[in-house]
Amino acid sequence: MYADLPSRFRALVPACDFASLRWVRERSQTLTVRRDVLLPPRDSVDVGVMVTVHAGGGVGYAATADLSDAGLRAALHTAHAWAESMGSRFIFDSRGLNPARPDGTWESPVQRPWHELALADRIGLLRDLSSRLHPAAPAGLSFVDWSATLMQVDTEVAYITPESTAYQHFSMISPDATTVVSNGTESQARSFGRGPSRQGGVEVLDEIGFSNAAEWLVADAVALIEAPDCPSARCDLILAPDQMMLQIHESIGHPLELDRILGDERNYAGTSFVTRGMFGNYRYGSELLNITFDPGVPGEFASYRWDDQGTTAEKAWLIRDGVLQAPLGGALSQARSGLPGVANTRASSWNRPPIDRMANLNLEPGSVSLTQMIGAVERGVFMRTNRSWSIDDRRDKFQFGCEWGQLIENGQLTSVVKNPNYRGRSPDFWRSLAGVGDRSTWEVHGTPYCGKGEPNQLIRVGHASPACRFVDVDVFGGG
């Protein structure tokens, strides 16, 4: 199906300034055992192409699952017609662009392919984990729900131009496990979370300790149901990497998307408090804040060599020593705005055009250990694992809740507290950054469900971060 696609496409390309074809084949499997019952496995295969044509100063797209010559010809005709009709209306003259023409191959690092773990063994792993998520509960408590899930996605992408072909093969695993305990009047959940989503093979499950998660999930859930509510105060806050992931995602990643800054998402996902004039001079956070776009981290969820417009991906500093440097903007947004950007034009599937998206957006490690950070706190709260989130359409005011909280008193972790929450404004919060953990606290996380665009596109994003300490944060409980 794919082998002869480049030659057939090249023979069909009409007279135009530029044309490309993006072929995508995605296979996925989701397995879930809930309350010790195997739910129906979900398997899918999706194949199709998106063609792009630059002509008459405009850009046109057309997608099709018909990969015959007739199907490709029809798609190219439609894309060409759209490009010509948009030429006088397009926001930027496409003849001023220099589209990428990449050539080569790239693959996720895989030690043990998914198919080497038999289906019965995949299910067996989940059954075993499920069985350990509801042991005999202490008096007055009961486990009311529990589940274990594995999602594996195998995606092949080829970006084809009249002169070149770039092929990429992504292998991704996203595990989850949750247990919920109740005392009859309230419940508390503790989850493994989607955070450990990675690229790689079956070896990822061992690296993240998935099969051994039941015991600490159960212990944490019981501790939470018996704990008091998180107190309300302005105090220090230490966030674990699995919560830093969401903080980075919502209050740095989305505000820095250049198409959002230019107004493209205004009527759907919102705008940003960031403006074009801020780049190169705006203090986004304290001088400890260093944020990079880095699709080259091995195994991180959104690693790749080329984006979906063929631009070669390289590490770039978006925020350096707290000062805003560059936005998350691909080739078209860069041309429109005159700002520097990165190779982050991405699409969720063959039937969606690529737009500015996050990829691997990471907070670079600092120089202090977690013990040292805790030791610097006289009064505060340590939180981990996101439970809820809310942020306004400018990505400014936010409120986040976590599953796990623990008081810090006189430099020591003390009592467990439940329903911990915190709130603030994005720039004020990042300027309160007072401690960044060293490499020993740095963890790689990811999410398969970042939504944006019309029609909506769910895309996979990676976030790596150390633990971090913030001062004078508004912390409150759920009572």
C-alpha positions in Angstrom: 0.0 0.0 0.0 2.7 2.5 1.0 5.7 1.2 -1.1 4.5 2.6 -4.5 2.7 5.7 -3.0 5.6 8.2 -3.6 6.0 7.3 -7.3 2.2 7.4 -7.9 1.8 10.7 -6.1 4.6 12.3 -8.1 3.1 11.2 -11.3 -0.2 12.8 -10.4 1.0 16.2 -9.0 -0.6 19.0 -11.0 1.2 22.2 -12.1 1.6 24.2 -8.9 4.1 26.0 -6.7 4.4 23.1 -4.3 2.6 19.9 -3.3 3.0 17.3 -0.6 1.3 14.2 0.6 1.2 13.0 4.2 0.3 9.3 4.6 -0.7 8.0 8.0 -1.4 4.4 9.1 -2.4 4.1 12.8 -3.1 0.8 14.7 -4.2 0.9 18.3 -5.3 -1.5 21.0 -6.9 -0.6 24.4 -7.4 -3.3 27.0 -9.1 -2.6 30.3 -9.9 -4.9 33.3 -12.4 -3.2 35.6 -13.5 -4.7 38.9 -11.7 -7.9 37.8 -13.8 -8.1 34.6 -12.2 -7.8 31.2 -14.0 -5.2 29.1 -14.3 -5.7 25.4 -10.9 -5.0 23.8 -10.9 -2.1 21.4 -8.7 -2.5 18.3 -8.6 -0.1 15.4 -6.7 0.5 12.1 -7.0 3.8 10.3 -5.3 4.6 7.0 -5.5 7.7 4.7 -3.6 10.6 3.2 -3.7 14.4 3.3 -2.6 16.3 0.3 -1.5 19.9 0.4 -1.1 22.2 -2.6 0.4 25.7 -2.9 -0.9 27.6 -5.9 -1.9 31.1 -6.8 -0.7 32.4 -3.5 -3.0 30.2 -1.5 -2.8 26.8 0.3 -5.4 24.1 -0.2 -5.9 20.7 1.6 -7.9 17.6 0.8 -7.9 14.2 2.6 -9.0 10.8 1.4 -9.0 7.2 2.4 -9.1 6.2 -1.2 -5.5 5.5 -2.1 -6.1 4.5 -5.6 -4.8 6.7 -8.4 -8.4 8.0 -8.9 -8.6 8.8 -5.2 -5.3 10.7 -5.1 -6.1 12.5 -8.3 -9.5 13.7 -6.9 -7.8 14.9 -3.7 -5.1 16.8 -5.6 -7.7 18.4 -7.8 -9.8 19.5 -4.8 -6.7 20.9 -2.9 -5.5 22.7 -6.0 -8.9 24.3 -6.5 -9.1 25.4 -2.9 -5.5 26.9 -3.1 -6.4 28.9 -6.3 -9.7 30.1 -4.9 -8.0 31.2 -1.6 -5.1 33.0 -3.3 -6.5 36.5 -3.0 -8.0 35.8 0.5 -5.2 33.9 2.1 -3.7 35.4 5.3 -0.2 35.1 3.8 1.0 34.7 0.2 2.2 31.1 0.0 4.7 32.1 -2.7 6.8 33.7 0.1 7.2 30.3 1.8 9.9 27.8 1.3 8.3 24.4 2.1 10.5 21.7 3.6 11.6 18.7 1.6 12.9 16.2 4.1 14.4 12.9 3.3 15.2 10.0 5.6 13.7 7.7 8.3 13.1 7.8 12.1 11.7 5.3 14.6 10.8 5.3 18.3 13.4 3.4 20.4 11.9 0.0 21.0 13.7 -2.9 22.9 10.7 -5.3 23.1 7.9 -4.8 20.5 4.3 -4.9 21.7 3.5 -7.9 19.5 6.1 -10.0 21.4 3.8 -9.9 24.5 1.0 -12.2 23.6 -2.6 -11.0 24.0 -3.2 -13.5 26.8 -0.2 -12.1 28.7 -1.3 -8.5 28.3 -4.7 -9.4 29.7 -3.0 -11.5 32.4 -0.9 -8.6 33.5 -4.0 -6.4 33.9 -6.0 -9.1 35.7 -3.2 -9.6 38.2 -2.9 -5.8 38.8 -6.7 -5.5 39.1 -6.8 -8.3 41.7 -4.4 -6.4 43.9 -6.2 -3.1 43.7 -8.9 -4.1 46.2 -7.4 -6.1 49.1 -9.3 -6.5 52.4 -10.0 -3.0 53.6 -9.6 -1.6 57.1 -12.7 -1.6 59.3 -15.3 0.9 58.0 -13.8 1.2 54.6 -14.4 -0.6 51.3 -13.0 -0.5 47.8 -15.8 0.5 45.5 -14.1 0.7 42.1 -10.8 -0.3 40.6 -9.4 -0.7 37.1 -6.2 -1.3 35.1 -5.7 -0.2 31.4 -3.1 -0.5 28.7 -3.3 1.5 25.5 -0.8 0.8 22.7 -0.6 2.9 19.5 1.6 2.1 16.5 1.7 5.0 14.0 3.5 5.2 10.6 3.8 8.6 8.9 5.3 9.4 5.5 5.7 12.9 4.3 6.2 12.9 0.5 7.1 15.7 -1.8 8.0 15.6 -5.5 11.7 15.5 -4.5 11.8 13.6 -1.2 10.3 11.1 1.3 10.5 11.2 5.1 9.2 8.2 7.0 8.6 8.0 10.7 7.4 5.1 12.9 6.1 5.8 16.4 5.4 3.1 19.0 3.6 4.4 22.1 2.3 2.9 25.3 -0.1 4.6 27.8 -0.9 2.7 31.0 -3.3 3.6 33.8 -4.5 2.1 37.1 -7.0 3.4 39.7 -8.4 2.3 43.0 -11.3 4.1 44.8 -11.9 3.6 48.6 -15.0 4.7 50.5 -16.0 5.1 54.1 -19.8 5.3 53.3 -20.0 9.0 53.0 -17.1 10.0 50.8 -14.6 8.4 48.6 -10.9 9.0 47.6 -9.2 7.8 44.4 -5.5 7.2 43.8 -4.4 6.7 40.2 -1.3 5.7 38.4 -2.3 8.4 35.9 -1.7 8.8 32.2 1.5 10.7 33.0 3.8 7.8 32.4 2.8 7.6 28.7 6.0 7.0 26.7 7.4 5.9 23.3 8.9 2.5 23.3 7.9 -1.2 23.7 6.9 -3.5 26.5 10.0 -2.5 28.4 8.4 0.8 29.3 6.0 -1.0 31.7 9.0 -2.3 33.7 10.8 1.1 33.6 7.8 2.9 35.1 6.9 0.1 37.6 3.4 -0.5 36.3 2.9 -4.0 37.5 4.1 -3.1 41.0 1.8 -0.1 41.4 -1.1 -1.7 43.2 0.4 -1.7 46.7 1.2 2.0 46.9 -2.0 3.0 45.1 -4.0 1.1 47.8 -1.9 2.4 50.7 -2.3 6.0 49.4 -6.0 5.7 48.9 -6.5 4.4 52.5 -4.3 7.2 53.9 -6.3 9.8 52.0 -9.7 8.7 53.2 -8.6 8.8 56.8 -6.8 12.2 56.4 -8.0 15.7 57.2 -8.8 18.2 54.5 -5.9 20.3 53.2 -5.7 23.5 55.2 -6.3 26.9 53.5 -3.3 29.2 53.6 -0.8 31.2 51.6 2.3 29.1 51.9 5.1 27.3 50.0 4.0 24.6 47.5 6.2 21.8 46.2 4.8 20.0 43.1 5.9 16.6 42.0 6.8 16.0 38.3 3.4 14.3 37.6 1.6 17.6 38.6 4.3 19.9 37.1 3.4 18.2 33.8 -0.1 19.7 33.8 1.1 23.1 35.2 3.6 23.4 32.3 1.0 22.2 29.8 -1.8 24.6 30.7 0.0 27.8 31.8 3.1 27.7 29.5 2.4 25.3 26.6 -1.0 26.6 25.5 -0.2 30.3 26.1 2.9 30.1 23.8 1.1 28.5 20.8 1.6 31.1 18.1 -1.6 30.5 16.2 -3.5 31.2 19.5 -1.5 34.4 20.0 -2.4 35.4 16.4 -6.1 34.8 17.1 -6.8 31.6 15.2 -8.2 29.8 18.3 -10.2 32.7 19.7 -13.7 31.3 19.1 -12.9 27.8 20.3 -9.9 27.2 22.6 -9.4 30.9 23.5 -6.5 33.3 23.2 -3.4 34.0 25.3 -2.2 36.6 27.8 1.0 36.5 25.8 1.4 39.1 23.0 3.9 39.3 20.1 5.8 42.1 21.7 6.7 40.1 24.8 9.2 37.8 23.1 12.8 38.6 23.9 12.0 40.8 26.9 9.0 39.6 29.0 9.8 38.1 32.4 7.6 35.0 32.4 9.0 33.5 35.6 11.9 33.7 38.1 15.4 33.3 36.7 15.2 29.6 37.7 12.6 28.9 34.9 14.1 27.3 31.8 11.6 25.8 29.3 12.7 23.9 26.2 11.0 22.5 23.2 12.8 19.2 22.6 11.4 16.5 20.3 14.8 14.7 20.6 14.4 13.2 24.1 14.5 9.4 23.6 11.3 7.8 24.7 9.4 11.0 25.5 5.8 10.8 24.2 6.1 13.5 21.4 9.6 12.9 20.2 10.1 13.0 16.4 12.5 14.1 13.7 10.2 16.1 11.5 6.8 17.8 12.1 3.8 17.2 9.8 5.0 19.9 7.4 8.4 18.3 7.1 10.3 20.8 9.2 13.3 19.3 11.0 12.8 19.4 14.7 15.6 20.8 16.9 15.8 21.7 20.6 14.9 25.3 21.2 14.7 27.5 24.4 11.3 29.0 24.8 12.0 30.6 28.2 15.6 31.1 29.4 16.4 32.3 32.9 12.8 33.3 33.2 12.7 35.5 30.1 10.4 34.7 27.2 12.4 33.8 24.0 10.3 32.1 21.4 6.7 30.9 20.8 5.4 27.5 19.7 4.9 28.4 16.1 5.5 26.4 12.9 6.6 27.6 9.5 3.4 29.4 8.5 2.9 31.2 11.8 6.5 32.3 11.8 6.1 33.8 8.3 2.9 35.5 9.4 4.3 37.0 12.6 7.9 37.6 11.8 8.8 35.7 15.0 11.2 32.7 15.4 9.5 29.4 16.1 10.0 25.6 16.2 9.0 22.5 14.2 5.7 22.0 15.9 3.1 22.0 13.1 1.3 18.7 13.9 -1.9 16.9 13.0 -3.8 14.3 15.0 -4.6 12.2 11.9 -4.5 12.0 8.1 -7.8 13.8 7.9 -6.8 16.9 9.8 -4.5 19.7 8.6 -1.5 20.4 10.8 -1.6 23.3 13.3 0.7 24.8 15.9 0.8 22.3 18.8 2.9 21.4 21.8 5.3 18.5 21.4 7.9 17.7 24.1 7.8 20.8 26.3 10.2 20.4 29.2 11.3 22.2 32.3 15.1 21.8 32.5 16.5 20.4 35.8 18.1 22.6 38.5 20.6 21.9 41.2 18.8 21.0 44.4 17.5 17.6 45.6 14.0 17.0 46.8 15.2 16.7 50.4 16.9 20.1 50.1 13.8 21.7 48.7 11.6 20.2 51.5 14.2 21.3 54.0 13.9 24.9 52.8 10.2 25.1 53.7 9.0 26.2 57.1 5.3 25.8 56.3 3.9 24.4 53.1 2.2 21.5 51.2 3.7 18.8 48.8 1.2 17.8 46.1 1.3 15.1 43.4 -0.9 13.7 40.6 -3.5 15.9 39.0 -7.2 15.4 39.8 -8.9 18.5 38.4 -8.0 21.6 36.4 -9.5 24.9 35.3 -7.9 27.8 33.5 -9.5 30.8 31.8 -9.5 31.3 28.0 -6.5 33.6 28.1 -4.5 30.9 30.0 -4.0 33.4 32.9 -6.1 32.6 36.0 -6.1 28.9 37.0 -7.1 26.5 39.7 -5.8 22.9 40.0 -6.5 20.1 42.3 -4.3 17.1 43.2 -5.0 13.6 44.5 -2.2 13.5 47.1 -1.2 16.2 49.6 1.3 16.1 52.5 2.1 18.9 54.9 5.6 20.3 55.2 6.5 21.6 58.6 9.8 23.0 59.7 11.6 21.3 56.8 10.0 17.9 57.2 7.1 16.0 55.4 4.5 15.3 58.1 0.7 14.6 57.9 -1.2 13.4 54.8 -4.0 15.8 53.7 -6.8 15.1 51.2 -8.4 17.3 48.6 -5.4 19.6 48.1 -5.9 22.5 45.7 -4.0 25.6 44.6 -4.7 28.6 42.4 -3.1 31.7 41.0 -2.2 33.6 37.8 0.2 32.2 35.4 2.9 34.9 35.4 2.7 35.5 39.1 2.9 31.8 39.8 6.0 31.2 37.6 7.7 34.3 39.1 7.3 32.6 42.5 9.4 29.7 41.5 12.0 29.4 44.2 13.5 25.9 43.7 14.0 23.6 40.8 14.9 20.0 41.5 18.1 18.4 40.1 18.3 15.5 37.7 17.4 13.0 40.4 13.9 14.5 40.6 13.4 14.8 36.9 10.8 12.6 35.3 9.4 12.1 31.8 5.6 12.2 31.5 3.1 12.6 28.7 -0.6 12.8 27.8 -2.5 11.3 24.9 -5.4 13.7 25.1 -4.4 17.4 24.4 -7.4 18.9 22.5 -7.4 21.9 20.2 -8.5 23.0 16.7 -11.7 23.0 14.7 -12.6 20.3 13.9 -11.1 19.1 17.2 -7.7 17.4 17.2 -6.6 15.2 20.1 -2.8 14.9 20.1 0.0 13.4 22.1 2.2 15.6 24.1 5.3 15.0 26.3 6.4 16.9 29.4 9.5 16.3 31.4 10.1 18.1 34.6 11.8 18.0 38.0 10.0 18.7 41.3 9.6 22.4 41.9 9.1 24.7 44.9 6.9 27.9 44.7 6.5 30.5 47.5 3.4 32.4 48.7 0.8 30.3 46.8 -2.9 30.3 47.6 -3.5 26.7 48.8 -6.9 25.4 49.9 -8.8 22.2 50.8 -12.0 20.7 49.4 -14.1 21.1 52.6 
